[in-house]
Amino acid sequence: MKKHLSTLLLALCALGLGTEAQAGASKTTYPVVFAHGLGGFDDLLGYNYWGDDYGMFVGTTCKSAWICNDDLDYNQQSFAAAVQPMQNSEVRGLDLANDIEGYMASVGASRVNLIGHSQGGLDARKAAKVLYQRKGYTVVSVMVSVSSPHRGSPVAKYILDLKPGVTSVIAALAEYYGDIVYGPGNDGYAAAKQLVYNDYSASDGITTGTKAFNVNNPIDSRYASRYASLMTAQRGLNVNPALYLIKEYIFDIDGNGYCVDDCDNDGAAGKGNGYADEDDDDGMVGINSQQMGYRLKYTNNPFVFDSIEDDKSVPYLSNINAPTSQQMTSSSSVINQDHVDVVGVGPDTFDEPEFYAAIFQYIGNHD
């Protein structure tokens, strides 16, 4: 956020020289619901999920708290949902739909907007479908995914390929996510199988993977009025240490080659372009996996409010399992951040409150 401008506006309001209007995002028509990724809800690598570097929830308005996101309208409504941290998106998406229904009843909302990070972007599509089926109308107005593995993640397959079996999978997840993996109701094995492209095991009696999930939970105007996605890739030294170690010492995702299916068996659709050491992934997900619907362009403006708009140079993606080469390999509008920087894991120079306020503004322009 542009702190000098925001502080001045707050001071003017305190003196009675201003109003509740702010330099930032306008209030959205419908409330915004946040859907967290794998390992959430409240903590990720020791940092608050959906927080800035100091733990403030990015949806906190200055009407409700002194420590707040002063780029949001005072009357903006938002809600951070909490689903099972380690599960597949069929289960998590149902949890999310239940959370949303409860929230809608509490605030008297008829519709909502959704922001989903990582696996939360998949959960959001399942929840939108469930809500439509339950209510008989389109409940979700604008859905925005951030860094989501819509076509799988090589990291998930790497974990699943650890032998022998389930014990090593859970242990590997615990190394990254901590003891939350062992909590009641969690199934780290099911979560990992969700996040590879193809069905990981043909003998377990259940079809898993993002390819099947995308067929069952497609982009459909009945489920959400607008679909859009923000894409990330790590560049230079602006990388969380945990993800840097994954990239440099375990494997480097080759995330910008074209192939509709998983042609190199790395867990994500595509096959890489043969040059792994490139800025084509965010430490967890390649850019060939992240686009859904409109690709969004985020512009960090140094002196005025940041902006997000549709990237008109890359076509709308309506069938997640059938992207074009451009949609899988283009680095247009890819944000210079790693997978967890965008949800508050730092410290770093990324301004999470203003980033999400810019998403709110985009949603407000379309909901």
C-alpha positions in Angstrom: 0.0 0.0 0.0 1.1 3.5 -0.5 1.6 4.2 3.2 2.2 8.0 3.0 -1.0 8.5 1.2 -3.0 6.1 3.3 -1.7 7.7 6.6 -2.6 11.1 5.4 -6.2 10.1 4.5 -6.6 8.4 7.9 -5.4 11.6 9.6 -7.8 13.7 7.7 -10.7 11.4 8.7 -9.7 11.6 12.3 -9.8 15.4 12.1 -13.2 15.3 10.5 -11.8 16.6 7.3 -12.4 13.5 5.3 -15.0 10.8 4.9 -15.0 7.0 4.9 -14.1 7.0 1.2 -10.6 5.8 0.6 -7.9 5.8 -2.0 -8.1 2.1 -3.0 -10.6 -0.6 -3.8 -14.3 0.2 -4.1 -16.7 -2.0 -2.2 -17.6 -5.2 -4.0 -21.3 -5.9 -4.7 -21.0 -9.2 -2.9 -18.8 -10.4 -0.1 -15.4 -11.9 -0.9 -14.5 -15.3 0.5 -10.9 -16.5 0.8 -10.2 -20.2 0.1 -6.8 -21.4 1.4 -4.4 -23.9 0.0 -2.9 -27.2 1.2 -1.8 -27.1 4.8 -3.9 -24.0 5.8 -5.9 -22.5 7.4 -4.2 -20.4 10.1 -0.5 -21.0 9.6 1.9 -21.7 6.8 5.6 -22.0 7.5 5.1 -20.0 10.7 3.2 -17.1 9.1 -0.5 -16.3 9.1 -2.3 -17.4 6.0 -3.8 -14.4 4.1 -1.7 -12.1 6.2 0.9 -9.5 5.6 4.4 -9.9 7.1 3.1 -8.9 10.5 0.1 -11.2 10.6 -2.7 -8.8 9.7 -5.5 -10.5 7.7 -5.6 -8.7 4.3 -9.4 -8.5 4.5 -9.4 -6.4 7.7 -11.1 -3.0 7.1 -10.3 0.1 9.1 -14.0 0.2 10.2 -13.4 -2.9 12.3 -9.8 -2.5 13.5 -7.0 0.0 13.9 -4.4 -2.4 12.3 -6.1 -2.8 9.0 -5.9 -2.9 5.2 -6.4 0.8 4.5 -6.7 0.1 0.8 -10.2 -1.5 1.4 -13.5 0.3 1.6 -14.6 0.7 5.2 -17.8 -1.4 4.5 -16.2 -4.2 2.5 -17.3 -7.7 3.6 -14.9 -10.6 3.5 -14.5 -14.0 5.1 -11.6 -16.4 5.4 -13.0 -19.9 5.1 -11.3 -22.9 6.9 -11.5 -26.4 5.4 -9.7 -29.7 6.1 -6.0 -28.8 5.6 -4.9 -32.2 4.1 -7.6 -33.7 1.8 -8.6 -33.9 -1.8 -10.5 -31.1 -3.4 -13.8 -33.1 -3.6 -13.8 -33.1 0.2 -12.4 -29.7 0.7 -14.7 -28.1 -1.9 -17.7 -29.5 -0.1 -16.3 -28.1 3.2 -15.9 -24.8 1.5 -19.5 -24.8 0.2 -20.7 -25.5 3.7 -18.6 -22.6 5.1 -19.9 -20.3 2.4 -23.5 -21.1 3.0 -23.1 -20.5 6.7 -21.4 -17.2 6.1 -24.0 -16.1 3.6 -26.8 -16.8 6.1 -24.9 -14.8 8.8 -24.5 -11.6 6.7 -27.7 -12.0 4.5 -25.8 -12.4 1.2 -27.4 -13.9 -1.9 -24.1 -14.3 -3.7 -20.3 -14.3 -3.0 -17.0 -13.8 -4.8 -14.2 -16.3 -4.3 -10.4 -15.9 -4.1 -8.6 -19.3 -4.0 -4.8 -19.7 -3.4 -3.1 -22.9 -4.6 -5.4 -25.9 -4.0 -8.0 -23.4 -2.8 -8.4 -22.5 -6.5 -9.6 -26.1 -7.2 -11.7 -26.2 -4.0 -13.4 -23.0 -5.2 -14.6 -24.7 -8.4 -16.0 -27.6 -6.5 -17.8 -25.3 -4.0 -19.3 -23.2 -6.8 -20.8 -26.3 -8.4 -22.2 -27.5 -5.1 -23.7 -24.2 -4.3 -25.4 -24.0 -7.7 -26.8 -27.5 -7.3 -28.1 -26.7 -3.8 -29.6 -23.3 -4.6 -30.6 -23.6 -8.2 -28.8 -20.4 -9.3 -25.3 -19.0 -9.8 -24.1 -18.2 -6.3 -20.5 -17.3 -7.1 -20.1 -14.1 -9.1 -16.3 -13.7 -9.7 -13.8 -16.5 -9.0 -10.1 -15.7 -8.9 -7.4 -18.3 -8.5 -3.9 -17.4 -7.3 -0.9 -19.8 -8.1 -3.3 -22.7 -8.4 -2.2 -26.1 -9.8 -5.2 -26.5 -12.2 -3.2 -29.1 -14.2 -1.1 -30.6 -11.4 2.2 -30.0 -9.6 5.4 -32.0 -10.0 6.1 -31.5 -6.2 3.0 -33.7 -5.5 4.2 -36.5 -7.7 7.7 -36.3 -6.3 6.2 -36.8 -2.8 4.0 -39.7 -4.0 7.0 -41.4 -5.6 8.9 -41.5 -2.3 9.0 -45.1 -1.2 7.9 -47.1 0.7 4.3 -45.9 0.4 2.1 -43.8 2.6 4.4 -43.5 5.6 7.0 -41.6 3.6 4.4 -39.5 1.9 3.0 -38.3 5.2 6.5 -37.8 6.6 7.5 -35.7 3.6 4.4 -33.5 4.0 5.1 -33.1 7.7 8.6 -31.8 6.9 7.0 -28.9 5.0 3.7 -28.4 6.7 4.4 -29.5 10.3 2.3 -31.6 12.7 -1.0 -30.4 11.2 -0.5 -33.3 8.8 -1.4 -35.7 11.6 -4.6 -33.9 12.7 -7.9 -35.7 12.7 -9.6 -36.0 9.3 -6.5 -35.3 7.4 -5.4 -37.5 4.5 -2.1 -36.4 3.1 -2.0 -39.2 0.6 -5.4 -38.3 -0.8 -4.3 -34.6 -0.9 -1.1 -35.4 -2.9 -3.0 -37.7 -5.3 -5.4 -34.8 -6.0 -2.6 -32.5 -7.1 -1.0 -34.6 -9.8 -2.5 -34.5 -13.3 -3.2 -38.1 -14.0 -4.9 -40.7 -11.8 -1.9 -41.8 -9.6 -3.0 -45.3 -8.9 -5.2 -47.4 -11.2 -5.6 -50.1 -8.5 -7.0 -48.1 -5.6 -10.6 -48.1 -6.8 -10.9 -44.3 -7.1 -10.1 -42.0 -9.9 -8.0 -39.0 -8.7 -5.9 -36.2 -10.1 -6.6 -32.8 -11.6 -7.5 -34.1 -15.0 -10.5 -36.0 -13.7 -11.3 -33.2 -11.3 -11.4 -30.7 -14.1 -13.9 -32.8 -16.0 -16.1 -33.1 -12.9 -15.8 -29.4 -11.9 -15.3 -27.5 -15.1 -15.4 -23.8 -16.0 -19.2 -23.3 -16.3 -21.2 -20.1 -16.3 -23.8 -21.8 -14.2 -21.3 -22.2 -11.4 -19.6 -18.8 -11.5 -20.2 -15.8 -13.7 -16.5 -15.0 -14.2 -13.3 -17.1 -13.9 -9.9 -15.5 -13.7 -6.4 -16.4 -12.6 -3.2 -14.8 -11.3 0.0 -16.6 -12.1 3.4 -16.6 -10.2 7.0 -17.6 -10.9 10.0 -17.2 -8.7 12.8 -15.0 -10.1 16.2 -14.0 -8.8 16.6 -13.9 -5.0 13.0 -13.1 -4.3 12.3 -16.7 -3.2 11.2 -18.2 0.1 14.1 -20.3 1.4 12.1 -23.5 1.6 11.0 -23.3 -2.0 14.5 -22.3 -3.1 15.9 -25.5 -1.5 13.2 -27.5 -3.3 14.2 -25.9 -6.6 17.9 -26.0 -6.2 18.6 -29.2 -4.4 15.6 -31.6 -5.0 14.5 -30.7 -8.5 13.7 -27.8 -10.7 10.2 -27.7 -12.2 10.4 -27.4 -16.0 7.1 -25.6 -16.2 6.8 -23.9 -19.6 6.8 -26.6 -22.3 3.7 -27.5 -24.3 1.8 -30.7 -24.3 -1.9 -31.1 -23.5 -1.4 -34.1 -21.2 1.5 -35.1 -18.9 3.9 -36.1 -21.6 7.0 -36.3 -19.4 5.3 -38.0 -16.4 6.3 -35.3 -13.9 2.8 -34.9 -12.4 1.8 -31.8 -14.3 0.3 -31.4 -17.8 3.0 -30.4 -20.3 6.4 -31.8 -20.9 8.8 -28.9 -20.2 10.8 -27.2 -22.8 14.1 -28.9 -21.9 15.4 -26.0 -19.8 14.6 -26.5 -16.2 16.6 -23.7 -14.7 14.2 -20.9 -15.9 11.7 -18.6 -14.3 8.8 -20.8 -15.2 7.6 -21.9 -11.8 7.0 -20.6 -8.3 8.7 -23.4 -6.5 5.6 -25.6 -6.4 3.6 -25.0 -9.6 4.7 -24.4 -13.2 3.2 -21.6 -15.3 1.8 -24.3 -17.6 -0.6 -25.3 -14.9 -1.9 -22.0 -13.5 -4.2 -20.4 -16.0 -8.0 -20.7 -15.6 -10.4 -18.5 -17.5 -9.0 -15.0 -18.0 -5.3 -14.5 -17.3 -4.9 -11.4 -15.1 -2.2 -8.7 -15.3 -1.1 -7.2 -11.9 0.6 -3.9 -12.1 2.4 -2.6 -9.0 2.2 1.2 -9.3 4.8 3.0 -7.1 2.8 6.1 -6.3 -0.9 5.3 -6.9 -3.1 2.3 -6.2 -2.1 -1.0 -7.8 -4.2 -2.4 -10.6 -5.4 -5.7 -12.0 -6.9 -6.2 -15.4 -7.5 -8.9 -18.0 -4.4 -9.7 -20.1 -5.8 -9.4 -23.5 -2.7 -10.9 -25.2 -3.5 -14.4 -23.9 -6.9 -15.8 -24.8 -9.5 -16.9 -22.2 -9.1 -20.6 -21.2 -12.5 -22.3 -21.0 -11.4 -25.9 -21.0 -8.7 -26.4 -18.4 -7.6 -29.7 -19.8 -7.1 -28.4 -23.3 -5.0 -25.2 -23.2 -3.2 -23.8 -26.2 0.6 -23.6 -26.3 0.4 -19.9 -25.5 -1.8 -20.5 -22.5 0.7 -23.0 -21.2 4.0 -21.4 -22.0 3.6 -17.6 -22.2 5.2 -15.7 -19.3 3.0 -12.7 -20.0 1.7 -11.1 -16.8 3.4 -13.7 -14.5 3.9 -12.1 -11.1 7.4 -12.0 -9.8 6.7 -13.9 -6.6 7.0 -17.5 -5.3 4.2 -19.8 -4.3 3.9 -18.6 -0.7 4.9 -15.0 -0.8 1.5 -14.1 -2.2 -0.3 -15.3 1.0 1.9 -13.5 3.6 5.0 -15.8 4.0 7.9 -13.5 4.3 9.5 -11.2 5.3 9.8 -9.7 1.9 9.0 -6.5 0.0 5.7 -7.8 -1.5 2.7 -5.6 -0.4 0.1 -8.3 0.3 -2.6 -5.9 1.5 -2.5 -3.8 -1.6 -2.3 -6.8 -3.9 -5.5 -8.2 -2.5 -7.1 -4.8 -2.5 -6.3 -4.7 -6.2 -8.0 -8.1 -6.6 -11.1 -6.7 -4.7 -11.1 -3.7 -7.1 -11.0 -6.1 -10.1 -13.9 -8.1 -8.6 -15.8 -5.0 -7.9 -15.5 -4.0 -11.6 -17.1 -7.3 -12.6 -19.4 -8.7 -9.8 
